[in-house]
Amino acid sequence: MQIGNHVLRNNLFVAPMAGVTDRPFRQLCKRLGAGVAVSEMVASNSLLWGSEKTRRRANHEGEVDPISVQIAGADPQMMGDAARFNVDHGAQIIDINMGCPAKKVCNTHAGSALLRDEVLVGRILEAVVQAVPVPVTLKFRTGWDKESRNALTITRIAEQSGIRLLSLHGRTRACGYSGHAEYDTIREVKRATHLPVVANGDICSPQDARHVLQYTGADGVMIGRAAQGRPWIFREIAHFLDTGEELPPPLVTEIHQVLVEHLHALYDFYGRDTGVRIARKHISWYTKGLANSASFRHMMNRLESCEQQLAAVDAFFLQVGQQALRLQYASEDSTSKDGASGEGASEDALAHAPARALAA
């Protein structure tokens, strides 16, 4: 699979998730099998570019190619400026957010709200494509609601505007993350376009990935919430697609090491105080579904230092390793079934957004 001049290692994409797909998480997913990891959204408002949050999101030091950055906004000129800003800071692919259903985003006429204004969609896509010398991709939904599905029209506009790849979440904005992804629409889009199409929604296992690829004819799949706390899902999917065989569950010792390395990366990236707070949700995701993890997660939220977090993680995985050599989940709830992919959220609201909104 190829985007512009970038030949991908495979057709597995990490969905952009606000508050999740930071540089440490993207690097980890790529190391564990993902072909592309799209960044969390960068706002098109230039007034925010000087903020610590935006500077951090524009930091791609040491990141494996290709570097894909998602931008969001509703003004064509500002979106073009945002694309240039991010290319100047290392972005090799620009992804445009027309899929986020969050009210704070849609109320600014950005995200999936743009699907109601097809003329504006065209102006934004053209402005961004003309602004930068790198490939531009589009992430969108099947429509605003079930009565106004217009994915095929948006696809035609994208083709005419010079978009190089489409990522389609098989739900309308009104659906949010409820119900089931509508793979029929993704299949229709793939049949109607020469562009590569990446299918997104309800893909939580290697079997899901194979089914979606076969049913829709899509060129790739995008994984969102199912990768939270389980970044090795990409190597599981890649192996299954290549061989038809399932990998055994990972060794407890390996995932213990993966999590510890992830925590150190978060501390280094955010600083110790912020890193501890960011790390809590990741620790919760890694351990959800494992035996006796509920009390551990509750206790983890009270720990205030890196040293305390690391010591608690070591003790927990030592206990898990004494019970079994490989990870064994106590329930099917260890991975989410809604497959929601984060398409960005308001930067100002991000720190206080509920967990579900962060997986837009």
Secondary structure by P-SEA (a helix, b strand, c coil): ccccccccccccccccccccccaaaaaaaaaacccccccccccccccccccaaaaaaaccccccccbbbbbbbccaaaaaaaaaaaaaacccbbbbccccccaaaaaacccccccccaaaaaaaaaaaaaacccbbbbbbccccccccccaaaaaaaaaaacccbbbbccccccccccccccaaaaaaaaaacccbbbbbcccccaaaaaaaaaaacccccccccccccccaaaaaaaaaaacccccccccaaaaaaaaaaaaaaaaaaccaaaaaaaaaaaaaaaccccccaaaaaaaaaacccaaaaaaaaaaaaaaaaaaccccccccccccccccccccccccccccccccccccc
